[in-house]
Amino acid sequence: MKGYVKNKTAVWRHAMKRTIGPGHEVALDDLFVQYGEKHGLEEGKSFVDWLRSVKLRDTSIWEISFTDEAVPVEVPQVVEEVKKIVKSKPKRNQALAQDVSSSNMVVPFVKKEIKPEDIINMTVRESREDLKKITDLDLLKYAYNSARQLAGKDTLCNALRKRIRELEITRR
């Protein structure tokens, strides 16, 4: 198999019974020997899909690169279509760029208003991704106090508590 799993973060990560440094890659062949045979998986796309869905779900941390050798690629047709698209788009983009630069328009930053109920109703996967983006400490505290009283929200409460601690530490 041609491909690798890469750690995209700036810190060392422990996954798949090994420690992987920032920017380091692990060959898919090594992982297949370790996991594919053990779990009875087929080599190729099915193994890579299994890795993405079971072992390495977080796409902000892991980059899984895989090129399928069995699938023939028809490059000439695609290249001709891309050339047609590229020839037509620059004229329109240049005109837009000139219009924008001449009028000196500035697009304002639009902040998405999020409510405590939105946080409380998040699934665990959503909370893992979205809580990193929320910096309003009062909102997080209010959502934590509300979620703490509900059944089945233990994991969300743990994530909220962790995020609140992170924000408090950074604001000292």
Summary of the structure (lengths in Angstrom):
residues: 172
radius of gyration: 23.1
end to end distance: 49.1
largest distance: 62.9
contacts: 385
relative contact order: 0.09
helix: 55%
strand: 12%
